[in-house]
Amino acid sequence: MPLRQRPTMGGGGGGVAKMPAGQLWLLLGVLLLLAFGVPAQASRNTHYDFVITETKVTRLCHEKTILAVNGQFPGPTIYARKDDVVIVNVYNQGYKNITLHWHGVDQPRNPWSDGPEYITQCPIQPGANFTYKIIFTEEEGTLWWHAHSEFDRATVHGAIVIHPKRGTVYPYPKPHKEMPIILGEWWNADVEQILLESQRTGGDVNISDANTINGQPGDFAPCSKEDTFKMSVEHGKTYLLRVINAGLTNEMFFAVAGHRLTVVGTDGRYLRPFTVDYILISPGQTMNMLLEANCATDGSANSRYYMAARPFFTNTAVNVDDKNTTAIVEYTDAPPSASAGPPDSPDLPAMDDIAAATAYTAQLRSLVTKEHPIDVPMEVDEHMLVTISVNTIPCEPNKTCAGPRNNRLAASLNNVSFMNPTIDILDAYYDSISGVYEPDFPNKPPFFFNFTAPNPPQDLWFTKRGTKVKVVEYGTVLEVVFQDTAILGAESHPMHLHGFSFYVVGRGFGNFDKDKDPATYNLVDPPYQNTVSVPTGGWAAMRFRAANPGVWFMHCHFDRHTVWGMDTVFIVKNGKGPDAQMMPRPPNMPKC
């Protein structure tokens, strides 16, 4: 089927919403309805065209070809309001299969548009197109979209900005301006080849060559100073930073020199505001924060300040890109003399500062008001303890692999290393196709040991492959405790669940104690997130009500861990009423 490109797209328009000419009469009708009293908060449809193409980009003195949406890196921003429905037409003019995921959007009853390849859909093949329907409901704040196939999200990603419904307001003073700040990574080599080489050898993935802010490495990287991202501010005004960690491998500390940050939201939900010198943000997470431009502009102080990010990483057995990345905040109303010197630099915690990471995360609490209520489940129907491990599997006969002790690197949840099937699990479930997955993902690990003690025995390193899923009845309240293990080194893990946000009711270090640790839970105002950072050598507990029928992926958001198998799937059965049942399969789903 030939590709269709709308004449309304326009060069460089990227994420600008378009309306086909054939719908003008419909548009006039909508305007007339609005004029006669349709509520301003009624949901509306917004259309975007995303064309995935090969695009030449230069970073770190190297030019290479990347996959990008509408020629933009990072990609275009999607703008919506709470309760909107957004249609995204994706045209794959690239050289490989791809899918897109709308990270943090619950997609009620609509797993068909969730996006992870071989979980809810077959990939969009080169030369083909697919239309995603993004249904916003309770989300308000910042989310993001990204490719959900192999390592494609390294360059195929962008922000989602969800404003309040018309007629409602932010639960804080309206900022003068809003700015997406996307933290990412850059490889000089082709990321597809990096992944293929890792899969061929069984070894680790080569680390990135730079960390980035809005696609740029910053002043201290080779050949980068001219293109460093700059944000203009005026004294006395307040700015909303919508920070997204789109990196594949690094949690990040982030700060702005000379300014404190008031954190007001995470993962498309509001937080009780708190003010800090730095934030910690894991891959997959978003943080909204207010920056007050309150530095002097009378010439007595600098007018340029670095915003900077530094990796947070504690597993010394693993290589990591430890380079800082920078952007610049500059006051436009300061005299020229104030910008003569270099920008001021922030004080960021050390790369392995667990205390700093823990102190920040402990401050995350939901905003609880009449306008923004929460609903923490007090009773639990089913408990799960899920161990998180980097493992090995035996190398193939007559071959030497590059993983530990000449084995292949793998990863697991409850010692099951997830394998993608050859057709997607959603279709297999919908059509009752047998042999695609096993519905017996365990509620606990197969054996217990001192999970967090250093240097566990080598016979614990090994795991087994499988495509095991967890099947739950509609409305079941689940408590999932993620338990880090020290197998091949303890480290934090950003665990992401599709189709749901969840309440992070507890966190701690060491082995979870089911008899004592629940007494420490926060059941009053826990943060409501879609990605939780499980502490190094520790645990995190979350609760959610499985009231969204469909097939929903759960995985670590370190991408090498995802491809190694640190994943599983929740299948939530249909409920009784029509609003508790999956939508029918759209007719245009891609074929495997």
C-alpha positions in Angstrom: 0.0 0.0 0.0 1.6 3.3 -1.0 2.3 5.9 1.6 -0.1 8.9 1.8 1.3 12.3 2.9 -1.2 15.0 3.6 -0.6 18.3 1.7 -1.4 20.1 5.0 1.6 18.9 6.8 4.1 21.6 5.8 7.9 21.4 6.2 9.0 21.6 9.8 5.4 21.8 11.1 6.0 18.6 13.1 3.4 18.3 15.8 1.0 21.0 14.6 -2.5 19.7 14.6 -4.1 19.5 11.1 -7.7 19.3 9.9 -8.3 17.7 6.4 -10.2 20.0 4.1 -13.0 17.5 3.7 -13.9 18.0 7.4 -14.4 21.8 7.2 -18.2 21.4 7.3 -17.8 19.2 10.4 -15.6 21.9 11.9 -18.2 24.6 11.2 -20.8 22.4 12.9 -18.7 21.9 15.9 -18.1 25.7 16.2 -21.8 26.3 16.0 -22.4 23.7 18.7 -19.8 25.4 20.9 -21.5 28.7 20.4 -24.8 27.3 21.7 -23.6 26.0 25.0 -21.7 22.7 24.6 -19.6 22.6 27.8 -16.1 23.9 27.3 -14.6 20.8 29.0 -16.1 18.4 26.4 -13.4 16.2 24.9 -12.2 17.0 21.4 -10.2 15.2 18.7 -6.8 16.5 17.7 -4.9 15.0 14.7 -1.2 14.7 14.2 0.8 13.3 11.3 4.1 11.5 12.3 6.3 10.6 9.4 9.2 8.4 10.4 12.2 9.0 8.1 16.0 8.7 8.0 17.4 12.1 8.9 21.1 13.3 8.9 22.2 14.7 12.3 25.6 16.0 13.5 26.7 15.6 17.1 30.2 15.3 18.7 31.9 16.2 15.3 30.2 13.2 13.7 27.4 13.1 11.1 25.1 10.1 11.0 21.7 9.0 9.9 19.1 8.5 12.5 15.4 7.6 12.5 13.3 10.7 13.4 9.7 11.9 13.3 9.0 14.7 10.9 12.8 15.3 10.6 13.0 16.5 14.3 15.3 15.2 17.1 13.8 15.2 19.7 10.5 14.8 18.0 7.4 17.0 17.9 5.4 17.8 21.1 1.8 16.6 21.3 -0.5 19.1 23.0 -3.8 18.1 24.5 -6.2 18.9 27.3 -7.5 16.5 30.0 -10.1 14.2 28.5 -9.0 14.9 24.9 -8.8 12.2 22.2 -5.8 12.5 20.0 -5.3 10.7 16.6 -1.8 10.2 15.4 -1.3 8.9 11.9 2.1 7.2 11.7 3.8 6.7 8.3 6.8 4.5 8.4 9.2 5.8 5.7 12.2 4.4 7.5 14.2 1.3 6.8 13.0 -1.0 9.6 9.9 -2.1 11.6 8.8 0.3 14.4 6.0 1.0 16.9 5.2 4.0 19.0 4.0 4.1 22.7 2.2 6.9 24.6 4.1 6.6 27.9 1.8 7.1 30.9 -1.5 7.3 29.0 -3.8 4.7 30.6 -5.7 4.1 27.3 -8.9 2.9 29.0 -10.2 -0.3 27.2 -7.9 0.5 24.3 -4.7 -1.6 24.4 -4.8 -1.7 20.6 -3.1 1.7 20.6 -0.6 1.2 23.4 2.2 0.3 21.1 4.9 -2.2 22.4 5.9 -4.5 19.6 4.7 -8.1 19.9 2.8 -7.3 23.1 -0.1 -5.3 21.8 0.6 -5.1 18.1 2.8 -6.3 15.3 5.3 -3.6 14.1 4.6 -1.0 11.4 6.6 -2.3 8.5 8.6 0.1 6.2 6.3 1.7 3.7 3.2 1.0 5.8 1.1 3.3 8.1 -1.0 2.9 11.2 -3.3 5.2 13.1 -3.1 5.4 16.9 -6.0 6.6 19.0 -4.7 8.2 22.3 -7.5 8.5 24.9 -6.6 10.9 27.7 -8.7 10.6 30.9 -7.3 11.4 34.3 -3.8 12.5 33.1 -2.8 16.1 33.5 0.7 17.4 33.3 3.6 16.0 31.3 4.0 12.6 29.7 5.9 11.5 26.6 5.8 9.3 23.6 8.6 7.1 22.2 9.3 4.2 19.9 8.7 0.8 21.6 10.8 -1.4 19.3 14.4 -2.4 20.0 16.5 0.7 20.7 14.6 3.0 18.4 13.5 5.3 21.2 17.1 6.7 21.4 16.1 9.2 18.7 12.3 8.6 18.2 10.7 10.4 21.1 9.0 13.6 22.2 6.9 15.3 24.9 3.2 15.1 25.6 1.8 18.2 27.3 -1.6 17.8 28.9 -3.2 21.1 30.0 -6.2 21.3 32.4 -9.7 21.2 30.9 -10.9 24.6 29.7 -12.6 26.3 32.6 -10.2 24.8 35.1 -6.7 25.9 36.2 -3.4 24.6 37.5 -3.3 24.1 41.3 -0.5 26.7 41.4 -0.1 30.2 39.8 0.0 30.0 36.0 3.6 30.2 34.8 4.7 32.8 32.3 6.0 30.1 29.9 6.4 26.4 29.8 9.4 24.5 28.5 9.9 20.8 27.8 13.4 19.6 28.9 14.2 16.2 27.5 17.2 14.3 28.9 18.6 11.8 26.5 21.6 10.0 25.3 23.7 10.0 22.1 25.7 7.3 20.4 28.1 8.1 17.6 27.5 4.6 16.3 24.2 3.2 14.9 22.1 2.1 17.9 20.6 -0.7 15.9 24.1 -2.1 15.2 25.1 -1.7 18.9 22.1 -3.8 19.9 22.8 -6.4 17.2 26.4 -6.7 18.4 25.3 -7.2 22.0 22.8 -9.9 20.9 25.5 -11.6 18.8 28.1 -11.7 21.5 25.9 -12.1 24.6 27.8 -9.2 26.2 26.8 -5.8 27.5 25.6 -2.9 25.4 28.3 -0.2 24.6 27.7 2.9 26.6 26.6 6.2 25.0 29.0 8.9 23.9 27.1 11.7 25.5 24.2 12.6 27.7 22.0 15.3 26.2 19.5 18.1 27.0 16.9 18.6 24.2 19.1 16.6 21.9 22.3 18.6 22.6 25.4 17.4 24.6 26.2 20.9 25.9 29.1 23.3 26.2 31.7 20.7 27.5 31.3 18.2 24.7 33.4 18.2 21.5 31.9 20.3 18.6 28.8 21.1 20.7 29.1 24.6 22.2 27.5 26.5 19.3 24.3 24.3 19.5 23.9 24.1 23.3 20.2 24.5 24.2 19.4 27.9 25.6 16.3 29.0 27.5 15.6 32.7 27.7 14.0 34.1 30.9 13.0 37.5 32.3 13.5 38.6 35.9 10.5 38.3 38.1 8.7 35.7 36.0 8.0 32.0 36.7 8.6 29.2 34.3 7.3 25.6 34.2 10.0 23.1 33.3 8.6 19.8 32.0 11.5 17.5 32.5 11.5 14.1 30.8 14.1 11.3 31.2 14.2 9.8 27.7 17.6 8.1 28.3 18.0 4.4 27.7 20.4 3.6 30.6 20.8 6.4 33.2 18.9 7.8 36.1 19.8 11.5 36.3 20.3 14.3 38.9 19.2 17.6 37.4 19.6 21.2 38.7 19.8 24.8 37.6 22.6 27.0 39.0 21.5 29.9 41.2 17.9 28.7 41.3 15.8 26.4 43.5 13.1 24.3 41.9 9.6 23.8 43.2 8.4 20.3 42.1 4.7 20.2 41.4 4.0 17.1 39.4 5.3 13.7 38.2 4.1 11.3 35.5 1.1 13.3 34.5 -0.2 13.8 38.1 0.1 16.6 40.7 2.3 16.5 43.7 2.2 18.4 47.0 4.7 21.1 46.1 8.2 21.0 47.6 11.3 23.1 46.8 14.7 21.5 46.2 18.2 22.3 44.9 18.2 19.2 42.6 15.9 16.5 41.4 16.4 12.8 40.6 14.6 11.4 37.6 14.6 7.9 36.2 14.2 6.8 32.6 10.5 6.9 31.8 9.7 9.4 34.5 8.6 13.0 34.1 8.9 15.8 36.6 7.1 19.2 36.5 8.8 22.0 38.4 8.5 25.8 38.7 11.6 28.0 38.2 11.4 31.5 39.5 13.7 33.8 37.6 14.7 35.8 40.7 18.4 36.4 40.2 19.6 40.0 40.0 19.7 41.6 36.6 21.3 45.0 37.6 24.8 43.9 36.5 25.8 42.8 40.0 25.5 39.1 39.2 25.9 36.8 36.2 23.0 36.6 33.8 23.7 33.1 32.5 23.3 29.9 34.5 23.9 26.3 33.5 21.1 23.7 33.9 22.9 20.4 34.1 22.3 16.7 34.5 24.6 14.0 35.8 24.0 10.2 35.9 23.1 8.5 39.1 24.5 4.9 39.1 25.8 2.6 41.9 26.7 -0.7 40.2 30.5 -0.4 39.9 30.6 -3.7 37.9 28.9 -2.0 34.9 30.3 0.7 32.6 28.3 3.9 32.5 28.4 7.1 30.5 29.4 9.4 33.4 29.5 12.6 31.5 27.5 15.7 32.5 25.3 17.4 30.0 24.4 21.2 30.1 22.1 23.8 28.8 21.9 27.5 29.6 19.3 29.7 31.3 20.0 33.3 30.2 18.3 36.5 31.4 17.3 38.6 28.4 16.7 41.7 30.5 20.2 41.9 32.0 22.9 44.3 30.7 25.4 42.9 28.2 28.2 43.1 30.8 26.4 40.5 33.0 26.9 37.9 30.3 30.5 38.4 29.6 31.8 35.5 31.6 31.0 31.8 31.6 27.6 30.6 33.1 27.5 29.7 36.7 27.5 25.9 37.4 25.2 24.1 39.8 26.3 21.7 42.6 25.0 18.3 41.6 25.2 15.2 43.9 28.0 12.7 43.2 27.2 10.0 40.7 26.9 7.3 43.4 25.2 9.5 46.1 22.5 7.1 47.3 21.6 9.3 50.3 20.9 12.3 47.9 18.7 10.1 45.7 16.8 8.7 48.6 16.3 12.1 50.2 14.7 13.5 47.0 12.4 10.5 46.4 11.1 10.6 49.9 9.6 14.0 49.3 7.2 12.7 46.5 3.7 12.9 47.9 0.4 13.3 46.0 -1.5 16.6 46.0 -4.8 15.8 47.7 -7.6 18.4 47.3 -11.2 18.5 46.4 -10.3 19.1 42.8 -7.6 16.5 42.8 -8.7 13.6 45.0 -6.9 10.3 45.3 -8.2 6.8 45.8 -5.5 4.6 47.5 -6.7 0.9 47.8 -6.9 0.0 51.5 -7.6 -3.7 51.0 -5.5 -5.9 48.7 -6.9 -8.9 46.9 -3.6 -10.3 45.6 0.0 -9.9 46.7 3.0 -10.3 44.4 6.7 -10.3 45.3 8.7 -9.7 42.1 12.4 -10.1 42.2 14.5 -8.1 39.7 17.7 -9.6 38.5 20.4 -9.3 35.9 21.3 -12.9 35.1 23.0 -15.2 32.6 21.9 -18.0 30.4 24.3 -20.6 29.0 26.2 -19.8 25.8 25.4 -21.9 22.7 27.4 -25.1 22.2 30.9 -24.6 20.7 30.7 -20.9 21.1 32.2 -18.4 23.5 30.0 -15.6 24.7 31.0 -12.2 26.1 28.9 -12.3 29.3 30.1 -13.2 32.8 32.0 -16.6 32.8 31.6 -16.9 29.0 27.8 -17.0 29.3 25.1 -14.7 27.8 23.7 -11.8 29.7 20.0 -12.0 30.5 17.6 -10.4 32.9 14.5 -11.6 34.7 11.5 -11.0 36.9 10.9 -13.8 39.4 13.6 -15.7 37.5 11.6 -15.7 34.3 13.5 -14.1 31.4 10.7 -12.8 29.1 10.8 -13.7 25.4 8.8 -11.8 22.8 6.6 -14.1 20.8 6.4 -14.0 17.0 2.8 -12.7 17.0 1.5 -10.1 19.5 0.1 -11.3 22.8 -3.0 -9.1 22.5 -4.1 -10.8 19.3 -3.4 -14.2 20.7 -5.5 -13.4 23.8 -8.3 -11.8 21.7 -8.5 -14.7 19.3 -7.8 -17.4 21.9 -4.7 -18.6 20.0 -2.9 -21.2 22.0 0.9 -21.7 22.3 1.8 -18.0 22.2 2.1 -17.3 26.0 1.9 -19.2 29.3 -0.7 -17.7 31.8 1.3 -18.7 34.9 3.7 -15.9 35.8 4.5 -16.6 39.4 3.4 -14.4 42.4 6.7 -15.0 44.1 10.2 -16.0 43.2 10.9 -19.8 42.8 13.4 -19.7 45.7 14.2 -17.4 48.5 17.7 -16.3 49.6 19.3 -13.2 51.0 18.4 -11.1 47.9 20.5 -8.1 48.7 23.6 -9.7 50.2 26.7 -9.0 48.1 28.2 -11.6 45.8 25.5 -14.3 45.8 26.5 -17.8 44.7 27.1 -18.3 41.0 24.4 -21.0 40.8 21.9 -18.2 41.3 23.1 -16.3 38.3 21.2 -18.5 35.8 17.6 -17.9 34.6 15.2 -19.5 32.1 13.5 -18.0 29.1 9.7 -18.0 28.9 6.7 -16.0 27.7 4.8 -16.0 31.0 2.0 -13.6 31.7 -0.1 -12.7 34.8 -3.9 -13.1 34.3 -6.1 -11.1 36.7 -9.9 -10.7 37.1 -11.3 -7.2 36.4 -11.3 -5.0 39.5 -8.7 -7.0 41.4 -6.6 -4.9 43.7 -3.0 -5.9 43.4 0.0 -5.1 45.6 3.3 -5.6 43.8 6.5 -5.4 45.8 9.6 -5.1 43.5 12.7 -6.6 45.2 16.1 -5.8 43.8 18.7 -8.5 44.0 22.5 -8.4 44.1 22.9 -11.0 41.3 25.7 -9.5 39.1 25.5 -6.3 41.3 22.7 -4.5 43.0 21.3 -1.4 41.2 18.2 0.7 41.0 15.6 -0.2 38.3 12.9 2.1 36.9 9.9 -0.3 36.6 7.1 0.9 34.3 3.6 -0.5 33.9 1.5 0.2 30.8 -2.2 0.8 31.1 -2.2 2.0 34.7 -0.8 4.5 37.2 -0.2 3.1 40.6 0.3 4.3 44.2 3.9 3.9 45.4 3.0 3.1 49.0 6.4 2.1 50.3 10.1 1.9 49.7 13.1 0.6 51.7 16.5 -1.0 51.6 17.4 -4.6 52.2 15.0 -7.5 51.9 11.2 -6.8 52.1 9.7 -8.1 55.3 6.0 -8.8 54.7 5.4 -8.8 58.5 7.0 -5.5 59.3 7.5 -3.3 56.3 3.7 -2.7 55.5 3.5 -0.8 58.8 5.7 1.9 57.2 3.5 2.3 54.1 2.1 5.8 53.2 -1.6 5.2 52.5 -2.5 8.9 53.0 -0.9 10.7 50.1 1.5 8.3 48.2 2.7 9.5 44.8 0.7 8.3 41.8 3.2 7.2 39.1 3.6 5.0 36.1 7.3 4.4 36.6 8.9 3.7 40.0 12.6 3.6 40.8 13.3 0.5 42.8 16.2 1.5 45.2 19.6 -0.1 44.9 19.6 -3.2 47.1 16.1 -2.4 48.2 12.4 -2.7 47.4 9.4 -0.6 46.3 5.7 -1.5 46.9 2.9 -0.3 44.7 -0.9 -0.8 44.6 -3.4 -0.5 41.7 -6.9 -1.6 40.9 -7.0 -3.7 37.7 -10.0 -1.9 36.2 -8.6 -1.5 32.7 -9.3 -4.6 30.6 -6.6 -5.6 28.1 -3.0 -6.6 27.7 -0.5 -4.4 29.5 3.3 -4.6 29.4 5.4 -4.3 32.6 9.2 -3.8 32.3 12.4 -2.2 33.4 12.9 1.1 31.6 16.6 0.5 31.2 16.4 -0.6 27.6 19.1 -3.2 27.7 17.3 -4.9 30.6 14.0 -4.8 28.6 15.6 -6.7 25.7 17.4 -9.1 28.0 14.0 -10.1 29.5 13.2 -8.0 32.6 9.6 -7.9 31.6 6.2 -9.5 32.0 2.6 -8.9 30.9 -0.6 -8.4 32.8 -3.8 -9.6 31.1 -6.8 -8.0 32.7 -10.0 -9.8 31.9 -13.2 -8.1 30.8 -15.6 -7.0 33.5 -19.4 -7.3 33.3 -20.7 -4.0 32.0 -19.9 -2.5 28.5 -17.6 0.1 30.1 -15.6 -2.7 31.6 -14.8 -4.5 28.4 -12.1 -4.1 25.8 -12.9 -2.1 22.7 -13.1 -4.3 19.5 -10.0 -4.8 17.5 -9.6 -1.9 14.9 -9.6 -3.1 11.3 -6.2 -1.6 10.4 -3.9 -3.4 12.9 -0.5 -4.2 11.4 0.2 -7.8 10.5 3.2 -9.8 11.7 
